[in-house]
Amino acid sequence: MFLAALGHTVIKHGNRAVSSSCGSADALEGLGLPLNTGPDDVADELKRTKGFVFLFAPHYHPSFAHIAPVRRELGIRTLFNLLGPLLNPARPTHQLLGVGMAGALPLMSETLALTAPKVNAFVIHGAGGFDELTPFGPTVGYQVDAGQVRPLRLDPKEYNLAGFAPADVRVEDKPSAIAALKALLTGKGTPAMQMMTALNLGAALHLITGKAMSQCMTEASQAVADGAARSFVHD
C-alpha cells in the first residue's frame, strides 16, 4: 500500500490465513478493501484506490478452495505456500517474492525465471525465518531479471535499518494484525514494524525505479514515518 501511495501500481494476490494466524486477505478485509474483485473490475478498482488492488486467490484459482480445509487441518507449511506467490494472475513485471523456507529459494527462483521470463524480482528469505526482509539480520535469496538468476544478500546494517528481534514484530491473532497494519499505514506503528516495512518498501522501490538501494531505503523510511498510506485506512 505504501508502494501504491508513492505512485506505483500494485496488484496483490493472496488468500485468507491457512497455516498462519492472519492472511493477507484477512488483513485487507479488515481495512475495508473488497475481496470480490474480478478480472473485469480490476481497472476500476485500481482507479478507485489510486493504484492498489487485491486479487483473492480462491476467485482466480477455485480448485484451491478444496485444498484449504486439508491445509488448515495440517497447520504447517506445505507446497501450496510456495505455489501461491508464483500464481499471481496479473503477471506482474516486478515482484518481491518472499519464501518462508530458505531451502526452497533456488527452486522458487528458477521456477519464476522459467514461468515469468520478463519479470524483475527479488526472491528472498529474511533473518528470523520470515518470508520478507527483516531488520534482525541479512536477507538472502536471488534476483531474477529477464530469466537470469543471481545470488542476493541484503544487510540491513548497510542502510541503518538493523535491530530488534522477531518477537518485536509478531502478532497473536487477526485483530492484532489488523490493528498493527492500521497503525503502520498512518505512521503510528512500532519502531520495529516501521523498520521492517521500510526495508521491504525500499527493496520494492529499487526493483521498480532502478535507483540506488540506499536512496530507496531512505525514501521508504520517510514514507513509512510520514504514514504516506493513511488513505487506505477507514475507521
C-alpha positions as CSV (number, residue, x, y, z in Angstrom):
1,M,0.0,0.0,0.0
2,F,2.9,2.3,0.7
3,L,4.2,1.5,-2.8
4,A,0.8,2.5,-4.3
5,A,0.8,5.7,-2.2
6,L,4.1,6.6,-3.8
7,G,2.6,6.4,-7.3
8,H,3.2,2.8,-8.3
9,T,0.5,0.3,-9.4
10,V,0.3,-2.7,-7.1
11,I,-1.7,-5.9,-7.7
12,K,-1.5,-8.0,-4.7
13,H,-2.5,-11.7,-4.9
14,G,-3.3,-13.6,-1.7
15,N,-5.6,-15.7,0.5
16,R,-7.0,-16.0,4.0
17,A,-4.9,-17.5,6.7
18,V,-4.5,-21.2,6.3
19,S,-1.2,-22.0,8.1
20,S,-0.8,-18.7,9.9
21,S,-2.8,-16.5,12.3
22,C,-3.7,-13.9,9.7
23,G,-3.5,-14.0,5.9
24,S,-3.3,-11.0,3.5
25,A,-7.0,-11.3,2.7
26,D,-7.9,-11.2,6.3
27,A,-5.8,-8.1,6.9
28,L,-7.1,-6.2,3.9
29,E,-10.7,-7.1,4.6
30,G,-10.1,-5.6,8.0
31,L,-9.3,-2.3,6.2
32,G,-12.5,-2.5,4.2
33,L,-11.0,-3.5,0.9
34,P,-13.2,-5.7,-1.3
35,L,-12.2,-9.4,-1.8
36,N,-14.6,-9.9,-4.7
37,T,-12.7,-8.0,-7.4
38,G,-13.0,-10.0,-10.6
39,P,-10.9,-9.7,-13.7
40,D,-13.3,-7.2,-15.3
41,D,-13.3,-5.0,-12.2
42,V,-9.5,-4.7,-11.7
43,A,-9.1,-1.5,-13.7
44,D,-11.9,0.3,-11.9
45,E,-10.6,-0.8,-8.5
46,L,-7.1,0.5,-9.4
47,K,-8.7,3.8,-10.3
48,R,-10.8,4.0,-7.1
49,T,-7.9,3.3,-4.8
50,K,-5.3,5.2,-6.9
51,G,-3.1,2.2,-7.5
52,F,-3.9,-0.8,-5.4
53,V,-6.0,-3.9,-6.0
54,F,-6.2,-7.2,-4.2
55,L,-6.9,-10.5,-6.1
56,F,-8.4,-13.0,-3.8
57,A,-6.8,-16.3,-4.7
58,P,-10.0,-18.6,-4.5
59,H,-11.7,-16.4,-7.1
60,Y,-8.9,-16.9,-9.6
61,H,-7.9,-20.5,-8.6
62,P,-11.2,-22.1,-7.5
63,S,-9.6,-25.6,-7.1
64,F,-7.6,-24.2,-4.1
65,A,-10.8,-24.0,-2.1
66,H,-11.0,-27.7,-1.9
67,I,-7.4,-27.9,-0.6
68,A,-7.7,-25.2,2.1
69,P,-9.5,-27.4,4.7
70,V,-6.7,-30.0,4.5
71,R,-4.0,-27.4,4.8
72,R,-5.8,-25.8,7.7
73,E,-6.1,-29.2,9.5
74,L,-2.4,-29.9,8.9
75,G,-1.5,-26.4,10.3
76,I,2.0,-26.5,8.7
77,R,3.6,-25.0,5.6
78,T,3.1,-27.2,2.5
79,L,3.8,-27.0,-1.2
80,F,0.9,-24.6,-1.6
81,N,2.7,-22.0,0.5
82,L,5.2,-22.0,-2.4
83,L,2.7,-22.1,-5.2
84,G,0.7,-19.0,-4.1
85,P,3.3,-16.4,-4.8
86,L,4.0,-17.8,-8.2
87,L,0.4,-17.7,-9.4
88,N,-0.4,-14.0,-9.4
89,P,-2.8,-13.8,-12.4
90,A,-1.8,-10.3,-13.1
91,R,1.7,-11.5,-14.1
92,P,3.5,-8.5,-12.5
93,T,6.6,-7.1,-14.2
94,H,8.2,-6.5,-10.8
95,Q,7.9,-8.7,-7.7
96,L,9.2,-9.0,-4.2
97,L,8.6,-12.7,-3.6
98,G,9.1,-13.9,0.0
99,V,9.9,-17.6,0.8
100,G,9.4,-18.9,4.3
101,M,11.7,-21.9,3.8
102,A,15.2,-21.0,2.9
103,G,15.9,-24.3,1.3
104,A,13.2,-23.6,-1.3
105,L,14.9,-20.4,-2.6
106,P,16.7,-22.0,-5.5
107,L,13.5,-23.8,-6.6
108,M,11.4,-20.7,-6.4
109,S,13.9,-18.6,-8.2
110,E,14.4,-21.0,-11.1
111,T,10.7,-21.6,-11.4
112,L,10.0,-17.8,-11.6
113,A,12.7,-17.4,-14.2
114,L,11.1,-20.1,-16.3
115,T,7.5,-19.1,-15.9
116,A,7.9,-15.3,-16.0
117,P,10.9,-14.6,-18.3
118,K,10.3,-10.8,-18.3
119,V,10.0,-10.3,-14.6
120,N,12.4,-8.4,-12.4
121,A,12.2,-9.8,-8.9
122,F,13.8,-10.5,-5.6
123,V,13.1,-13.9,-4.2
124,I,14.1,-13.6,-0.6
125,H,14.2,-15.2,2.9
126,G,14.6,-12.9,5.8
127,A,16.6,-13.4,9.0
128,G,14.4,-14.9,11.7
129,G,12.7,-17.3,9.3
130,F,10.4,-14.7,7.7
131,D,9.2,-14.5,4.1
132,E,10.2,-10.9,3.9
133,L,13.1,-8.6,4.6
134,T,13.7,-8.1,8.3
135,P,15.9,-5.9,10.4
136,F,17.2,-8.9,12.5
137,G,20.0,-9.8,10.1
138,P,20.9,-10.3,6.5
139,T,18.3,-11.3,3.9
140,V,19.4,-13.9,1.4
141,G,18.0,-15.1,-1.9
142,Y,18.2,-14.4,-5.6
143,Q,17.5,-11.7,-8.1
144,V,15.6,-12.9,-11.1
145,D,15.9,-10.5,-14.0
146,A,14.8,-11.3,-17.5
147,G,15.2,-15.0,-17.0
148,Q,18.6,-14.7,-15.3
149,V,19.1,-15.8,-11.7
150,R,21.8,-14.2,-9.5
151,P,22.5,-14.7,-5.7
152,L,21.4,-11.8,-3.5
153,R,22.3,-10.7,0.0
154,L,20.9,-7.6,1.7
155,D,22.3,-6.5,5.1
156,P,20.0,-4.0,6.9
157,K,23.1,-2.6,8.7
158,E,24.2,-1.0,5.5
159,Y,21.0,1.1,5.5
160,N,20.8,1.9,9.2
161,L,17.8,-0.3,9.4
162,A,19.0,-3.1,11.7
163,G,18.0,-4.1,15.2
164,F,15.2,-5.6,17.2
165,A,14.1,-9.3,17.4
166,P,11.4,-11.4,15.8
167,A,9.2,-11.2,18.9
168,D,9.0,-7.4,18.3
169,V,7.0,-7.8,15.1
170,R,4.9,-10.9,15.8
171,V,1.1,-10.6,16.3
172,E,-1.1,-13.0,18.2
173,D,-4.2,-13.0,16.1
174,K,-6.2,-11.4,13.3
175,P,-7.5,-8.4,15.3
176,S,-3.9,-7.7,16.4
177,A,-2.6,-7.9,12.9
178,I,-5.3,-5.5,11.5
179,A,-4.6,-3.0,14.3
180,A,-0.9,-3.2,13.6
181,L,-1.5,-2.7,9.9
182,K,-3.7,0.4,10.5
183,A,-1.0,1.8,12.8
184,L,1.7,1.3,10.2
185,L,-0.2,2.9,7.4
186,T,-0.8,6.0,9.4
187,G,2.8,6.4,10.7
188,K,2.0,5.1,14.2
189,G,3.5,1.6,14.0
190,T,6.0,0.3,16.5
191,P,9.7,1.2,15.6
192,A,10.4,-2.5,14.8
193,M,7.4,-2.8,12.4
194,Q,8.2,0.5,10.8
195,M,11.8,-0.5,10.2
196,M,10.7,-3.9,8.7
197,T,8.2,-2.2,6.5
198,A,10.7,0.3,5.3
199,L,13.1,-2.4,4.3
200,N,10.6,-4.2,2.1
201,L,9.3,-0.9,0.6
202,G,12.8,0.2,-0.1
203,A,13.6,-3.1,-1.9
204,A,10.5,-2.8,-3.9
205,L,11.3,0.8,-4.9
206,H,14.7,-0.3,-6.1
207,L,13.3,-3.0,-8.3
208,I,10.8,-0.7,-9.9
209,T,12.8,2.5,-10.2
210,G,16.4,1.2,-10.6
211,K,17.5,3.9,-8.1
212,A,20.4,3.1,-5.7
213,M,19.3,0.8,-2.9
214,S,20.5,3.3,-0.3
215,Q,18.4,6.1,-1.8
216,C,15.3,3.8,-2.0
217,M,15.7,2.8,1.7
218,T,15.9,6.4,2.7
219,E,12.8,7.3,0.7
220,A,11.0,4.3,2.1
221,S,11.8,5.1,5.7
222,Q,10.5,8.6,5.3
223,A,7.3,7.4,3.6
224,V,6.6,5.0,6.5
225,A,7.4,7.6,9.2
226,D,5.0,10.0,7.4
227,G,2.2,7.5,7.2
228,A,2.0,8.0,3.5
229,A,-0.5,5.2,3.0
230,R,-3.1,6.6,5.5
231,S,-5.7,7.0,2.8
232,F,-6.2,3.2,2.9
233,V,-7.4,3.3,6.5
234,H,-11.1,4.0,7.0
235,D,-12.3,4.0,10.6
